[in-house]
Amino acid sequence: MTTQLQTYLTQNKEIFWDVADLSVLSDTAIVERFLQYGDWKNIVFLREYYGTDTFQKHYQSIISKKRHSLSAKTLNFFNRYLNV
């Protein structure tokens, strides 16, 4: 995890209230948590940090799981936004 990402996660600690050590989070877990609880500025940061293609791959990985925690509204929005 880069210093830039570590700093950003620390600044948004309320989204990861249940994680004691942020450095153990996978990139997909980070994207999923921001999709669940973040706001638009978080999404913009993630797309800029990971790049559109990588962000989309993490999103597709999340939605391909049998069980995920994204709401129907979130799924609908990002399916359309990312043309999935």
BELMO-V77420 format. One record per residue. N is the residue number from 1. RES is the residue in one small letter. BURIAL is b if it has 9 or more other ideal C-beta (glycine too) atoms within 8 Angstrom, else e. D_FIRST is the distance of its C-alpha to the first C-alpha in whole Angstrom. Layout:
n: (N & N)
res: (RES & RES)
burial: (BURIAL & BURIAL)
d_first: (D_FIRST & D_FIRST)
//
This chain:
n: (1 & 2 & 3 & 4 & 5 & 6 & 7 & 8 & 9 & 10 & 11 & 12 & 13 & 14 & 15 & 16 & 17 & 18 & 19 & 20 & 21 & 22 & 23 & 24 & 25 & 26 & 27 & 28 & 29 & 30 & 31 & 32 & 33 & 34 & 35 & 36 & 37 & 38 & 39 & 40 & 41 & 42 & 43 & 44 & 45 & 46 & 47 & 48 & 49 & 50 & 51 & 52 & 53 & 54 & 55 & 56 & 57 & 58 & 59 & 60 & 61 & 62 & 63 & 64 & 65 & 66 & 67 & 68 & 69 & 70 & 71 & 72 & 73 & 74 & 75 & 76 & 77 & 78 & 79 & 80 & 81 & 82 & 83 & 84)
res: (m & t & t & q & l & q & t & y & l & t & q & n & k & e & i & f & w & d & v & a & d & l & s & v & l & s & d & t & a & i & v & e & r & f & l & q & y & g & d & w & k & n & i & v & f & l & r & e & y & y & g & t & d & t & f & q & k & h & y & q & s & i & i & s & k & k & r & h & s & l & s & a & k & t & l & n & f & f & n & r & y & l & n & v)
burial: (e & e & e & e & b & b & e & b & b & e & e & b & b & e & b & b & e & e & e & e & e & b & e & e & b & e & b & b & e & b & b & b & b & b & b & b & e & b & e & e & e & b & b & e & b & b & b & e & b & b & e & e & e & b & b & b & e & b & b & b & b & b & b & e & e & e & e & e & e & b & e & e & e & b & b & e & e & b & b & e & e & b & e & e)
d_first: (0 & 4 & 7 & 8 & 6 & 7 & 10 & 11 & 10 & 12 & 15 & 15 & 16 & 19 & 17 & 15 & 19 & 19 & 15 & 15 & 12 & 9 & 7 & 9 & 9 & 9 & 9 & 12 & 13 & 11 & 13 & 16 & 16 & 16 & 19 & 21 & 21 & 19 & 22 & 22 & 20 & 17 & 18 & 18 & 15 & 13 & 16 & 15 & 12 & 12 & 15 & 18 & 18 & 15 & 15 & 19 & 18 & 16 & 19 & 21 & 19 & 19 & 23 & 24 & 24 & 27 & 26 & 23 & 24 & 24 & 27 & 30 & 30 & 26 & 27 & 30 & 28 & 25 & 27 & 29 & 26 & 25 & 28 & 27)
//
